[in-house]
Amino acid sequence: MDDTTKKELQSAAFERLIQHLRERKDVQNLDLMDLAGFCRNCLSKWYREEAEKKGIEISDPDARKHIYGMTYDEWKKKYQK
């Protein structure tokens, strides 16, 4: 498999993970941290950090919005227990 295809597949899998987490609002970040060692906030930080490596500046709130599909405050009010 060539590098371009590999990166495309990884990107698609990452977007699928994001969509899955958006759909599973019943799963709290604390649950994810306890079981998997990462949460939605971790994903948003990793996303932001990878953008920075390419010279792209993304704020924490914008990175979280990409992962959550809405602002973090909105998500907390609607779904955080």
Secondary structure as a PSIPRED ss2 file (coil, helix, strand):
# PSIPRED VFORMAT (PSIPRED V4.0)

   1 M C   1.000  0.000  0.000
   2 D C   1.000  0.000  0.000
   3 D H   0.000  1.000  0.000
   4 T H   0.000  1.000  0.000
   5 T H   0.000  1.000  0.000
   6 K H   0.000  1.000  0.000
   7 K H   0.000  1.000  0.000
   8 E H   0.000  1.000  0.000
   9 L H   0.000  1.000  0.000
  10 Q H   0.000  1.000  0.000
  11 S H   0.000  1.000  0.000
  12 A H   0.000  1.000  0.000
  13 A H   0.000  1.000  0.000
  14 F H   0.000  1.000  0.000
  15 E H   0.000  1.000  0.000
  16 R H   0.000  1.000  0.000
  17 L H   0.000  1.000  0.000
  18 I H   0.000  1.000  0.000
  19 Q H   0.000  1.000  0.000
  20 H H   0.000  1.000  0.000
  21 L H   0.000  1.000  0.000
  22 R H   0.000  1.000  0.000
  23 E H   0.000  1.000  0.000
  24 R C   1.000  0.000  0.000
  25 K C   1.000  0.000  0.000
  26 D C   1.000  0.000  0.000
  27 V C   1.000  0.000  0.000
  28 Q C   1.000  0.000  0.000
  29 N H   0.000  1.000  0.000
  30 L H   0.000  1.000  0.000
  31 D H   0.000  1.000  0.000
  32 L H   0.000  1.000  0.000
  33 M H   0.000  1.000  0.000
  34 D H   0.000  1.000  0.000
  35 L H   0.000  1.000  0.000
  36 A H   0.000  1.000  0.000
  37 G C   1.000  0.000  0.000
  38 F C   1.000  0.000  0.000
  39 C C   1.000  0.000  0.000
  40 R H   0.000  1.000  0.000
  41 N H   0.000  1.000  0.000
  42 C H   0.000  1.000  0.000
  43 L H   0.000  1.000  0.000
  44 S H   0.000  1.000  0.000
  45 K H   0.000  1.000  0.000
  46 W H   0.000  1.000  0.000
  47 Y H   0.000  1.000  0.000
  48 R H   0.000  1.000  0.000
  49 E H   0.000  1.000  0.000
  50 E H   0.000  1.000  0.000
  51 A H   0.000  1.000  0.000
  52 E H   0.000  1.000  0.000
  53 K H   0.000  1.000  0.000
  54 K C   1.000  0.000  0.000
  55 G C   1.000  0.000  0.000
  56 I C   1.000  0.000  0.000
  57 E C   1.000  0.000  0.000
  58 I C   1.000  0.000  0.000
  59 S C   1.000  0.000  0.000
  60 D H   0.000  1.000  0.000
  61 P H   0.000  1.000  0.000
  62 D H   0.000  1.000  0.000
  63 A H   0.000  1.000  0.000
  64 R H   0.000  1.000  0.000
  65 K H   0.000  1.000  0.000
  66 H H   0.000  1.000  0.000
  67 I H   0.000  1.000  0.000
  68 Y H   0.000  1.000  0.000
  69 G C   1.000  0.000  0.000
  70 M C   1.000  0.000  0.000
  71 T C   1.000  0.000  0.000
  72 Y H   0.000  1.000  0.000
  73 D H   0.000  1.000  0.000
  74 E H   0.000  1.000  0.000
  75 W H   0.000  1.000  0.000
  76 K H   0.000  1.000  0.000
  77 K H   0.000  1.000  0.000
  78 K H   0.000  1.000  0.000
  79 Y H   0.000  1.000  0.000
  80 Q C   1.000  0.000  0.000
  81 K C   1.000  0.000  0.000
